[in-house]
Amino acid sequence: MTQQESVLVLQERLAYEQRLVQLVDRIHGAKSLDSIFIELQGEILGLLDADRMTLYAVDQDRKELYSKFLSLDTVKEIRLPIAEKSVAGFVAASGKVVNIADAYDKGEIAKISPVLTFDSSWDRKTGFRTRQILGMPVQHEGRTIGVVQLLNKKHGPKFTKDDEASVGRIAKTLGIAFHNQNQLTQSQNRPKTKFDYLLAQHRVSQDELTSAIAESRRRQVDVESILVEQYKVPKAELGISLSQFYRCPFMEYDERILPPPDLMKDLKLEYLKRNFWLPIRREDDGIVVLIDNPQDLQRVDSISQAMRNRKIKFAVGLRKDIQLYLGTASGEFGSKDSIGNILGELKDEGGYDALETAAGELDENDSAVIRLANQVIMDAYKSRASDIHVEPYGAQKDTVIRYRVDGTCLEYQKIPGVYRRAIATRLKIMAQLDIAERRKPQDGKIKFRMPDGREIELRVATLPTANANEDVVMRILSASEPIVLDNLGMTDRNLTEIKKIIEKPYGLILCVGPTGSGKTTTLHSLLGAINKPERKIWTAEDPVEITQYGLRQLQVNPKIGLDFATAMRAFLRADPDVIMVGEMRDEETASTGIEASLTGHLVFSTLHTNSSTETVVRLLDMGLDPFNFADALLGVLAQRLVKRICAECKADYHPERTEYDELVAAYGPEAWETLGHKYDESFALYRGKGCASCNKTGYRGRAAIHELLIATDEMKRLIQGKVRVAEMLVRARAEGMTTLVQDGVLKSLQGITDFRQVKAVAIK
């Protein structure tokens, strides 16, 4: 090892030790076990070389391990017995360290203990693949009081002795913290109340709580309402306190959640309003009931009778939220066309048997289904969604409707499973598909008119899924005007160079990237910049999403033999100046495009490749002549879409040194020096805090990052020589090209996005 490498290793070790000391201080400063579970687990995992971590504490009274986590702002708890059947249970029972290289190797598991097993059901349920497991006991004075369990080592085939030592140091600290928290809990002499968490976190004082209780008695309202309204206690914090006391999840009111109408129809709303409970959803083989006091035995007994002794799970909620749910279910709140009111009008699935075998007509009694389908599409458009996913799970489980917004799927609504075929059938009728055919995929289009008169188009695909279900996926096509080229967010160099090459009389310009990276939008912006009366422009697209006056746009149709190659050959006989072909999918289309660019036409096209330099190699591998291709090529623009930081809640912050070093390494240390950003107190990055505008995600909308390769004379020579990607990349960067990652770093520094989003789309 060289002296420089030794210095780097030492620096990394010192940085690690510093982070560890800070983490130890935070663990010791935690105000409760729940804050360690919920707030510090991510920081602990950040120090360890693993993909996932679960932190368990021992419940001595029940002889169980338990852990808590946040899911959709709800605190959830998982429990498992202290027994040798599970890895964490074995570690707790034996006090031994377990280090497994392959969780699915039964022989390796058996060597640890003949009764030990690995439960793979969670893997099957989530799609996550467990490989390595490291289990470490959390002990105090020789007694096991918790377990740290790590899954999947990030670097290497197995957790090493160094990894065990690192986890052991953290486990030792956790042992002291767990012991202190247990002692604190046991030393409290006053009776345990449902507001203990708020007192421990200093959200309210004992005097304020006493006053709130007195006020609630005087006004005949619940204490929780007084705390939220008068003492400004956040609902989420109050929820954690209630969840801890009642040992069940807390649920806030969410307008997207509709109580199952088939469960509500036999219950009297007045009775539910007086007793503050309702069935809120199905879950596995049971029903989740939302109630303000899950420990009220008299009400629990009556709920069991009302639900016909079906398996019941409880969730705790505030009385006001329960009343809101009941108001939504009764149609008391919301507009006539709200999802809740529409679903309330739907009838049993049995009423749709005739519909599904009929000639495709709906009578007036089925208007609720029509309104439901329309409302789903309208809400998706208003939410800026690009796709709508209708996902049924059979008659006994809810059908889930999800939207994809800014590249991420979000749950929009759950509707009772008995209506799954009704909604699928209605959407198929709108798309003019065969409603009697559920065994094979179909695709079609819907032209939908919004209430304001605007017409949108949706591309519809139906797919048969397991257990005789049928999924429907709809892509909302943006029939909008093109974005002005100057507004694409390019750097000065990229914008100057792209404007130069699109003004050339002939040649080939490629825009590359994966599906959904905005290639078509960019091409239309380029065409918009040169769309003048003196230029004849032909485009072949699938589908035609953006329309421009002055462009002659052709929709390809492979079913009748009208593919991209055929369209391009037809264009050459139609006196074009500029040709845009949607995609170069094969050697024939690529060859025709090059031929057209060499015979006096400016040709634009797209390709599914990772970077600008890889595009060149991909086309040469298709069998193109390197000399013709080099002569034709003007430039290659690679791009990705990253989530844009919400402008409403954007705030700057001073990052940790490690975050700064990560930016430097990604941009390249030598190139970074030219930017002049040094790590000092003035160095700032940006992030979104989360607000109503961005649905508390911190992101709203998307921005593009670009990588523009210009075909200079030297670059053409390299293409003719069919050099490797690495050599081409070195030359391109020497000529001023910024890579996708570098452009992403620049946009992170400008506050457009953050580096986490750049890593998600641009780093392999």
Summary of the structure (lengths in Angstrom):
residues: 764
radius of gyration: 30.6
end to end distance: 28.0
largest distance: 91.9
contacts: 2359
relative contact order: 0.05
helix: 43%
strand: 23%
